[in-house]
Amino acid sequence: MTKKLLFLTLTMMSMTAVEAQNLMTPELLWKLARVSAMGISKDGKNLVYKVSTPSVEENKSDSKYYSVPVNGGNAIEVADYKVLVKDKNVSSDGKFLVYDEEVKIDKVLGKDFYPELEKSNVQIYNGLDYRHWDTWNTGKFNHVFFKENKEGAVGTDLLKGEMFDSPQKPFGGDEDYAWAPDGKSIVYVAKKKSGTDYAISTNTDIYQYDIATGKTINRTEGNLGYDTNPAFSPSGDLTWLQMKRDGYEADKNDLVVSFKGMNINLTSGWDGSVDHFKWSADGKKVCFIAAVDGTKQLFEVNFPGLTKIAVTVKQITNGDFDVADIVDFSGSNIIVTRTDMNHAAELFAYDLKKNIWKQLTNVNKNTYDSLALSKTERRYVTTSDGKKMLVWVILPPNFDPNKKYPTLLYCQGGPQSPLTQFYSFRWNFQLMAANGYIVVAPNRRGMNGHGVEWNEEISKDWGGQVIKDYLSAIDDVSKEKYVDKSRLGCVGASFGGYSVFYLAGMHNNRFKTFISHDGVYNLQSMYGTTEEVFFNNWEHGGPYWDKSNVAAQKAYNEFNPINMVDKWNTPILIVQGGNDFRVPIGQGQEAFQAAQLRGIKSRLLYFPEENHWVTKPQNAIVWQREFFKWLKETL
């Protein structure tokens, strides 16, 4: 080969490599297809799934359905997935259908009380729960019904006109109810409280309705916390997830089986919290998902019944990825949804005998094949109290350790949600890294996956050890020569947004810029306007007016960001959803107004129709563009 030909060949290879190494952009992120499983076909041979593709131009998503062999192979588009997949809402004998719909029960609107004033738009409330998440209570409730499985049949309301919700608001669906295997009864989840009692409690129960008699019994009456996700074992034993303490939404979630008159807690002795579960076909074990060391993995627990065989929890997968959902566990393969920080959800099969993975869907392959991917690294940092803390460090594509990079401390929300290998379409680490930022994401105090004690140490201590954990993480990573310590930023949403507001008042000039999305700024006004009051009661110890409550007074004074705003000295972008009733609009307004009146460079990014999240494609693109625009201006 001549030198000239060699030069041309190398040049073309280089150009091809560059073309293949695109970087993630907001626009590309919102072109990615999103995969979700619909179920296994009735013959057990195929996996049926949905692919939703966002359209920024039309500001909505379109969906198509596909079928792929459970052992792997080519996918084919299907016109009607309901024909292929067994309907869990049809009784085993095929006679009845269970479903849910919203019913108007309570008088709330002005015209409910004064029919002649039908144009009035007043709303009248005698208790709390007057709004939830992003929706005002207009007197309508979700109710479970059943009817004969034929056209024109009339449904029977299992809740008999009661002013309670099932499925639970705001996110409950048909996972909140299920047929008993014999088709003679239906179980459903409900929190049978209303008004103010509803807003201060997490005490949901599982009720069982008898089709023949119309009678309902409470299957979990003795438990005071959440009882959710009812399902039945192959032998017909009711199984569910249980939290013990009323008012604590992030309590340890245990797997409970009702067997021969006894409730058996299969995970009581295990130091973790169950996310989602499926029984094996033979009824000998249960597979479940749980956070562990910065990921979500598959676990299994044996079911010994009333024998003296020990209950043993075993982790069965491991790696830097998240198992997000269990689709099927009917044989030696478990079919799941899987993500990592570089890849959106896809469907995989895991072979229990061979311990190997097989990818069943790959809908975004062409996009990812053309991208230069970021690198995620585990780093273990010693905290100020001598504990070992996992910190995810996400490095830009084509990372060069000899260069210096601006670096972002990412503050996770929750506060008890785990920071794992999730793939977010808003807080997307891949996109942040593609824009040239190192991301430091600590598994700080309050995250499950590191033992129950670690998870619980954040409650009533929002401004305490967890804030020190953040600083330990960023200070440790900042020791690396590739971190530009003069260009550090801090970003986060919800509790992460609270963390941003709090750090802004005590960071000792570490950070050059802040971004807070739907963050808690004033704990007192938050208590007076948020909808799930039980959350604040648990996290802060009670109401701010209880002067005798030492924990509460510490929270509302020492741990309240509003009391530190006089020390703010750094540019801050504040993002707020107008329909966010969890962290209401006043939180963002108060913070922005304070920053402006103090002469601090600040910007308010207000989404009138978004809630605690950003869900509409065009709004999401604006969010991403403004996020990186702010960083370019200030970092």
C-alpha positions, -999 to +999 in steps of 0.1 A: +000+000+000+014+034-010+018+061+016-008+082-001-034+054-002-026+045+034-031+082+044-065+083+026-076+050+041-067+061+077-084+095+070-116+078+059-116+054+088-111+084+111-140+102+095-162+071+098-154+068+135-162+105+141-195+101+122-203+071+144-195+089+176-224+113+179-233+129+212-266+127+229-288+159+225-321+169+240-337+164+206-322+129+202-332+120+237-368+128+229-368+107+198-359+075+217-386+048+217-399+037+250-406+000+256-431-016+280-443-052+283-479-060+278-475-097+288-469-132+276-491-147+249-517-172+259-497-201+244-466-190+264-444-187+233-443-149+227-436-117+246-460-089+236-448-054+242-456-017+234-432+008+218-442+044+224-424+071+203-426+107+213-433+133+187-420+168+196-438+183+166-472+169+177-464+172+214-476+136+221-465+100+217-477+073+193-477+036+202-473+004+183-475-032+196-451-061+188-446-098+195-413-115+199-405-152+208-397-155+246-365-173+236-354-145+213-359-139+176-375-114+152-403-092+163-435-087+143-461-059+146-495-069+160-528-051+154-545-060+186-524-072+215-554-080+236-562-110+214-528-124+222-524-118+259-545-133+287-566-106+304-559-107+341-591-089+347-613-117+334-622-144+360-607-179+356-640-193+343-643-165+318-677-154+332-669-121+348-648-090+341-633-067+368-626-031+359-624+004+374-641+037+367-645+071+383-679+078+399-694+111+413-704+107+449-696+137+470-710+173+467-681+197+462-690+221+433-712+251+438-738+236+414-739+204+434-754+224+463-772+250+442-784+234+409-799+266+398-765+283+398-750+259+372-724+285+359-708+289+393-673+275+396-668+275+434-655+245+452-665+238+488-645+216+512-650+205+548-617+186+551-583+181+535-576+159+505-592+187+485-564+182+459-539+155+452-507+154+431-520+176+402-558+172+404-585+190+425-611+168+442-645+174+425-663+147+444-653+118+421-637+086+433-621+056+416-641+025+422-637-012+413-666-029+395-674-063+381-699-075+356-707-104+333-681-107+306-705-099+277-716-068+259-742-047+275-737-061+310-742-038+340-715-035+366-716-039+403-697-014+425-675-033+450-672-002+472-710+004+472-709+041+468-683+047+495-662+079+494-629+060+490-606+053+461-596+021+445-574+022+425-555+045+448-549+081+436-528+094+421-510+065+404-529+033+411-541+011+382-553-024+378-524-037+399-546-025+428-571-053+422-571-090+413-593-121+409-589-150+433-578-181+413-612-197+418-630-167+403-653-164+433-638-133+449-619-101+441-593-084+462-586-047+460-565-020+477-582+010+494-575+036+521-609+038+537-604+072+551-616+105+538-609+142+542-582+152+567-579+116+580-570+106+545-543+133+542-524+122+574-524+085+569-508+058+547-530+030+561-542+012+530-557-022+534-565-052+511-602-060+510-618-092+496-652-091+480-673-122+477-692-124+444-719-147+457-728-129+489-716-093+482-698-092+515-664-076+520-637-085+545-605-067+554-576-091+549-550-068+565-569-050+593-542-054+619-515-036+598-513+002+601-491+011+571-493+005+534-507-028+522-504-029+484-499-051+452-522-080+460-516-112+440-521-149+445-497-178+446-503-207+422-520-225+451-543-195+458-525-179+487-530-141+490-496-123+487-489-086+491-464-059+500-466-045+535-452-015+553-458-015+591-459+021+602-487+045+595-476+078+580-442+065+567-444+062+529-407+049+527-409+022+554-393-012+547-415-030+522-419-067+531-433-096+512-462-113+531-481-145+523-514-155+539-511-193+543-536-215+562-548-187+585-513-173+591-496-142+576-460-152+569-435-124+563-409-138+540-385-109+542-388-097+578-352-109+586-337-094+554-321-060+555-338-045+524-370-034+508-390-052+482-401-033+450-420-058+429-426-096+429-437-126+410-444-162+421-426-191+403-450-214+384-445-242+409-452-220+439-420-229+457-404-194+456-410-158+448-388-136+427-386-099+435-367-067+427-349-046+453-323-019+454-288-030+464-255-009+463-267+016+437-285-008+414-318-027+413-314-065+411-334-097+411-337-117+443-355-148+452-370-161+485-381-197+491-416-204+505-415-231+531-451-229+542-455-240+578-425-263+577-393-257+597-373-251+566-355-217+569-366-188+548-336-176+527-333-145+505-308-148+477-296-123+452-297-138+417-284-111+394-255-086+397-241-059+375-242-021+368-278-020+355-313-018+369-339-045+367-370-023+366-399-048+362-406-085+362-428-095+333-429-133+336-415-161+358-431-192+345-401-214+337-363-213+339-363-179+323-373-146+340-384-119+316-377-084+329-373-048+319-337-035+322-320-001+321-287+015+327-274+051+327-266+049+290-296+029+278-334+034+280-356+004+290-354-028+270-368-063+276-344-091+286-346-128+295-324-141+323-317-179+323-317-191+360-298-223+352-270-208+330-270-174+347-269-156+314-288-127+298-305-126+264-318-092+251-352-096+235-358-061+223-334-035+210-356-007+196-330+020+200-301+001+186-294+023+157-293+054+179-270+040+205-247+024+179-240+059+166-234+075+200-202+080+220-213+067+254-205+081+288-186+060+313-200+053+348-177+045+376-182+034+412-164+053+439-166+047+476-162+078+497-157+079+535-184+102+550-178+127+579-191+101+603-168+073+590-193+054+569-186+040+534-208+057+507-212+047+471-209+076+447-216+072+410-193+093+388-204+097+352-176+108+328-181+126+295-178+106+262-142+103+250-131+114+284-095+126+287-080+125+322-055+151+312-082+177+307-102+196+333-140+194+332-168+213+349-186+191+374-221+188+387-232+175+421-265+157+414-289+157+444-315+129+442-352+134+453-374+113+474-358+117+499-358+079+502-357+070+465-326+050+455-300+064+431-294+035+408-288+027+371-321+044+361-326+061+327-344+094+331-357+115+303-352+146+324-323+141+348-304+122+321-268+116+331-259+105+296-270+139+282-253+159+310-220+140+303-224+145+265-225+182+271-190+180+287-199+177+324-188+152+350-217+142+371-212+132+408-242+113+421-239+102+457-260+074+474-263+097+504-282+090+536-318+081+530-315+058+500-325+021+502-301-005+489-277+000+517-297-014+546-327-002+565-307+019+590-290+039+562-324+045+546-340+058+578-312+082+589-326+110+568-360+114+584-361+144+608-325+152+598-329+168+563-302+194+570-279+172+590-258+142+579-272+140+544-259+175+536-225+164+549-227+134+527-232+156+496-201+177+506-181+146+513-189+133+478-181+165+458-150+172+479-136+138+474-141+137+436-128+173+433-094+160+444-090+145+409-069+166+386-095+163+358-121+182+379-122+219+375-128+230+411-135+266+399-165+253+379-186+232+402-224+232+400-252+217+421-285+205+407-316+185+418-354+182+421-379+177+449-358+168+480-329+173+456-342+208+450-345+213+488-308+202+490-299+228+464-317+256+483-300+244+516-265+241+501-269+275+486-268+290+521-238+271+535-216+258+507-187+281+515-183+291+479-177+256+466-203+260+438-205+285+410-242+278+401-273+261+413-304+246+397-335+236+418-366+220+402-397+218+424-376+221+455-388+226+490-377+261+500-398+270+531-408+240+553-435+260+571-454+271+540-448+236+525-466+221+556-495+245+550-500+238+513-488+203+504-515+176+500-500+144+516-496+158+552-484+125+565-451+130+546-442+162+565-454+148+598-430+119+594-401+136+578-401+167+601-416+153+633-450+171+632-464+206+626-444+237+629-467+252+655-460+225+681-434+244+702-430+214+725-418+191+697-380+193+697-375+174+665-401+195+646-387+228+659-352+218+648-365+209+613-386+241+608-358+263+621-323+249+617-331+228+586-353+253+568-336+268+537-355+301+540-336+308+572-303+307+553-312+329+523-293+358+537-261+338+529-270+331+493-244+346+469-245+323+439-266+323+406-296+300+408-321+287+383-355+278+398-379+255+380-415+252+391-446+233+379-479+251+382-498+219+388-474+205+414-495+201+445-468+180+462-443+208+463-467+237+455-460+267+434-453+290+463-420+272+470-405+282+437-421+317+439-407+324+474-372+313+464-371+333+431-385+364+448-358+362+475-330+357+450-342+386+429-347+410+458-312+401+471-297+410+437-286+374+429-286+364+392-316+341+390-342+328+366-376+313+370-386+286+346-424+281+351-445+253+335-481+262+341-496+228+332-468+205+344-469+187+378-439+175+399-425+162+366-422+174+330-441+151+307-450+169+275-424+166+248-421+203+238-419+213+275-392+187+281-371+201+252-374+236+267-364+222+301-333+206+287-323+236+266-328+260+295-309+237+318-278+237+296-282+273+286-280+283+323-250+261+329-232+278+299-241+312+313-230+306+349-205+277+348 
